[in-house]
Amino acid sequence: MTAGGHDKVERRGLMFVLSSPSGAGKTTMSRLLMKRMPDMQMSVSVTTRPKRPGEVEGRDYRFIDKARFKAMADNEELLEWATVFDNLYGTPRKPVEDALAAGHDVLFDIDWQGTQQLRERARADVVSVFLLPPSADALETRLHSRAQDSDEVIRGRMSRAGHEMSHWPEYDYVVINSDLDEAYEKIELILKVERLRRERQMWLSDYVRELQRQLER
């Protein structure tokens, strides 16, 4: 390895978790990251719920039955999993580990419970960001602007948002999404710094050993 070639060698990828209350901008931010970050790929979950119109197998989810899901969980083939409205959702372990080993970052759109499970199983690989709205009024306005939910559903989402926000101290970073471009710049900076961490530079040990060998001549 040459001294000038270290920027071209592989690094270990990271698991990048982005969580937020509903309406705080997580989906929009995830799409931006996938569009602008060439070394990032989206984690594709398995689920037992039926496929919805417009969803594509392998892109949105991998759709499996409950028996297969249970077998994956029992065999520790899932990094994290949860039950949501009687349906099971989980993250397959092997595709994520293969991506990290190849130097690709994997984006996770999961809640605080899934984030805790990831930390328990792969702490060194996880970088987590919690996205906050600028205010409760702004969050409510965003939920209404979707024109997807009734007032009753929105009140329920607002109530759940308060509970979800109580877990913000469990995340590595917190970003307030008052302006999408500014919030993206902060998240991009977080990624750039985390990618430079010593333990993710797979080439570094060999590089230092070679420097030491040269100095000992």
N, C-alpha and C positions, 0 to 999 in steps of 0.2 A: 504494500500500500504506500502510495506517495503522500507527502504532506499536503499537496494541493488537491488530492482526490477524495478527501473524506466527505465532501458535501454530496457525492454521488453514490455513496454506499447506502445499503438499506438500513432502515431503523425499524424498531418494533412499532406497530400501530397501537392505537389506544381505543378504548371504549368511551365514546363521548355521549354522555347522558344529558338530555335536555328535557326538563320538566317544567310544568307551569299549571296554574289553574285554568280551567276552560275559559277561553276568551282573551288570554293574556298574550297570544301571538305565537305560540309554540309551533303550530302547523306552518304558518307563514315563514318563520325563521328556519324551520327544518328544510323547507323547499329552497330557500336561499342558499343554505349550506350545501345542499346536494348539487345545486346549479353551479356554485362558485368554487367549490373545493374538489379538485380532481382526484385526490387520494382518499375521498370519503365515500363510503357506501352505506345504504340504509339496512339496518337489521330487519329481516323479514320474519315475523312471528308465525308460529303455528297456532291454530285456533279450532275449536270444535263448533263454532257457530256456522250457520249456513252462509254461503257466498251471497253477497248482495249484488244487485244489478250494476254492471260497470266494473266490478272488481275482477282482477286477473290473478289466477293461480300463480304463485311464485313471485309476483310483484307486490301485491297488497298483503297477502297472507298465504300460508300453506294450510289448506283446509283438510283436517283429518278427523277421524272419529274419536270418541272418548276412550275406547280401548287402546288405541295407538298412543294417545296423549298420556294415558296412565303408564303405559310401558316406557315411554320416553322419560317420564318423571322418575319412575322406579329405577331406571338404569342410569340416572344422573346424566342424561343427554340434554337436559335443559339448564341454562344458566339461571333463569328465573321463571316463575310462572304464577298465575293468579286466576281467581274465579271472578268474573264480572257478569252480573245478571244471568247466572246459571250457565254461562259459557266459559270455557277454559282458554287462556291465552298463555303462551310461553315463548321463550327465546332458545332456539336450538344452539347447542354448544359448538359443534364442529365447524359450521360455516364461519362463526365469529373467530374462533381460534385460528382457522386457516387464513383468514383475512389479516389478522394481527401479525402472524408470522411472515406474511408477504409484504408487510409494511403499509397496510391500508388501515385507515381509521374507520370505525363502525359507529354510526349514529343510532342512538336508542331514543325512541319516543315512548317513555314509560313513566309511571308515577313513582312516588316516594317509596312505596313498598317494593316495587321491582328494583329500584335503585339500591335499597338495603340488601336485597338478595345478591345483586351483582357484587357489591362490596364484600360480602361474606365469601364469595367464591373466587373473586379475581381482583382484590383490592388494588394491586400495583398497576393494573391496566385501566382502571376506571378514573375518568375525569367527569365531574358532574356540575351542571349549571342549572340554577333555578331562575326562571324568568318571571318577574313580577310586573303587574300593571302599575301605571303611575298613580292611580287612585281607584277607590271603589266605584266612583261615578263613571270613570273611564271604562272600567271593566263591564259595568252594566250596559253602558252605551254600545260597546263592542258586541255584547251578547244580543242586544236588540237589533243591531245592524245586520246580523246574519239573516234575520227574518225566517229562522228555521224552527224556533221553539215558542211555545206559549208563554204567557207571563208566569204561570205557575211553574213551568219547567225552569225558566230563567231564575226565579226565586230559589229553587232548589239548587241550581248551579252556583248561585251566589253564596248560599249557605255552605256548600261543599268547599267552595274556594277558600273560605276562612279556615276550615280544617286543614286543607292542603298546605296553605301558607304557614301553618304552625310548624311545618317540618323544614323550613328554609335553613335553619342552622346545620342541618345534616349534609348540606351540599358544599362542594369546594368553592364555588363562586355563585354570586347572586348578581343578576343584571336587571335593572329596571327598564322596561320597554316603553319609554315615553316617546321615543322616536326610533323607527325601525332601522334606519341607516346607522344611527349612533350605536344602537344595541348590537347590530351585526358587527360593527367595527370592534367592539369590546370582545365579543365572542371569538372573532377571528384572531384577535391578539392573544386571547387565552389559549387557543389552539396552537398558535405559533410557539408560544413559550413552552407549553406542555410537550410539544414534539421535540424540544431541545433538551429535555431532562436527561441526565446522564444515563439512567438505567434503560432508556429507550434507544440509545445510540449503540447499536449492536456491534459496530466496528471499533468502538473506542478502546476496548481492552487490548486488542491486537495492535492498534495504532500506538498506544502508550508503550507497550512492550517493545515495539520496533524502535521507538525513539530511545528508550533506555538502552537497548542493545547497541545502537549507534553511538551513544554517549560513552559506553563502556569500552570502546575500541582502544 
